[in-house]
Amino acid sequence: MSPGNRYRYLSPGGEPRGPLWLGEMRRLWQTGEIGSETQVCREGDDDWGPAHTFLEITSDLAVLPAPPGKSQRTRTSFSPGVWALIVLVALFMAWVQFFHLRE
């Protein structure tokens, strides 16, 4: 993985901890082991900031990166049955327009 996916944070005693993967940082955030003002920085970067400014850690809507070698494909939320129903409705509407709405 790229260095940007690992983070360090300062313990309450001021000691740096890490580097930790993003998933571990999210777990620490969710369990309350790091707070919103805990100082965090990305690995390879010396810019420390409060944890709440790292939305990839604190946001429930954040998307974790795909593991190495895996592509991040978005998957449709429709099942094949729903797609078949959509196609059938579209065909029916086309049939109605073509045969029954002609003047």
RAVENPE-V345742 format. One record per backbone hydrogen bond with DSSP energy under -0.5 kcal/mol. CO is the residue of the C=O (numbers start at 0). NH is the residue of the N-H. Records with the same first field share a line. If there is no record, write none. Layout:
CO = NH  NH
//
This chain:
1 = 4
2 = 5  42
4 = 21
5 = 42
6 = 18  19
7 = 40
8 = 10  16
10 = 13
14 = 10
16 = 8
19 = 6
20 = 24
21 = 25
22 = 26
23 = 27
24 = 28
25 = 29
26 = 30
27 = 32  33
28 = 31
34 = 37
35 = 51
37 = 50
38 = 9
39 = 48
40 = 7
41 = 44
45 = 47
48 = 39
49 = 52
50 = 53
52 = 54
53 = 56  57
54 = 58
58 = 61
61 = 63
66 = 69
70 = 72
78 = 82
79 = 83
80 = 84
81 = 85
82 = 86
83 = 87
84 = 88
85 = 89
86 = 90
87 = 91
88 = 92
89 = 93
90 = 94
91 = 95
92 = 96
93 = 97
94 = 98
95 = 99  100
96 = 100
//
